């Protein structure tokens, strides 16, 4: 089942819709569950809520998946380019979409200090970092990587799907080198070959990801790189990855 409710997002002085997937037997048991937080929550469960009319199909998938989780989908701003600002942790002077005024740190400070405690109180979660993950695609994939680096004491798992890390690669690398990453950390990376421009584009993206992969492995953490043959930058493609990243992160 999926529940929806609004919360006050205090750093941006607005209300924001939250989409929460609960196992079907949630209200008939006393069991506690691990939690996966995910960006772009409107795109996760129902096609009718999705921006482009196609979701990740996560409700149908989770209803038959053999690992019970609570999934908390956080909607982004739908006003202009505000999603880019919220889902980028750094200022970006130039880019395809123009300048970005990074608000990702303000967003995540709100998540760990206000929102996650509220979710842990409202639902029967297992609140410890070992049972808490983060995931997203595109700008959400960038934020998932940033989150598991900067907020590693809260999140032990991250799915960085088609992540827009090239926007701020140097800053992400510096943050990685400046933070302590627990060896009990799992990070899933993926991108589709049809997102890139030919073999050179695939190799360029792969090299960017491998920088983090190599250091995570040296840290005795776990990393998985999934180069999706003919994968595209859309929800229909990301839906096919549901069993791959969830199996890697949670089994």
C-alpha positions, 0 to 999 in steps of 0.5 A, a space after each residue: 500500500 502507498 500512503 500520501 501526506 504533506 510535510 513542512 519543508 522548513 528550509 524552503 518554507 513550503 509544503 511537500 508531498 510524501 509517498 510512503 510504500 508500506 508492506 501489505 501486512 504492515 497494519 496487521 503485524 508488529 514487525 519493524 522494517 528497514 527504510 529506503 528514502 528515495 528522491 522524486 517520490 511522485 515517479 516511484 509508484 503510480 503512472 498517474 502521479 509520474 511527471 511523464 506518465 510512467 513510473 518506476 512501478 515500485 509498488 507492483 514490484 515491492 508487492 511481490 519482492 521477498 524483502 520487506 521494506 518501507 520506501 519513503 518517496 520525497 517529491 521534488 519542487 515542480 516550480 521552474 528549475 527549482 528541482 535542480 537547485 534542491 537536488 544539487 549540493 553545490 553551486 554550478 556556474 555554467 551548465 546545460 540548464 544554466 546556473 544552479 544554486 545548490 541547496 542539496 545540503 539544506 535539503 539533507 540537513 532537513 532530512 536527517 534532523 527533522 524528516 527522518 526522525 518524524 518518519 521513525 516516529 510515525 512508522 515502525 522503522 528500524 532507524 539505524 544506519 545499517 537499515 537505512 538507504 537512499 536512492 535516486 535517478 539523474 539529479 536524484 542519483 547525484 544526491 544519493 551519492 552526495 548523501 552516502 558520502 556526507 551523511 554516511 553516519 545515517 545512510 549505509 546504502 545508496 543507489 545512484 541511478 543515471 547520476 548527474 555527477 559530471 555537473 560537480 565531479 570535482 566537488 564530489 571527489 573532494 567531499 569523498 576525500 574529506 569524509 570518513 566512509 564506514 566499511 559497511 557501506 554499499 553503493 550501486 551505480 548505473 547508467 544506460 549505454 543509450 544515454 551516452 554519445 557512443 563508446 567514448 561517452 560510455 568510457 567517460 561516464 565509466 571512468 567518472 564512476 570508477 573513481 568512486 568505485 576504486 576508493 570504496 573498494 580500497 575502503 573495504 566497502 561494496 560497490 556495483 557498477 551496472 552498465 545497462 545495454 541500450 538503457 535510456 534516461 527515463 523511468 521505463 528503463 530505471 524500472 528494469 533495475 528495481 531487482 538489481 539495485 535492491 538485491 545488491 543493497 539489501 541482500 
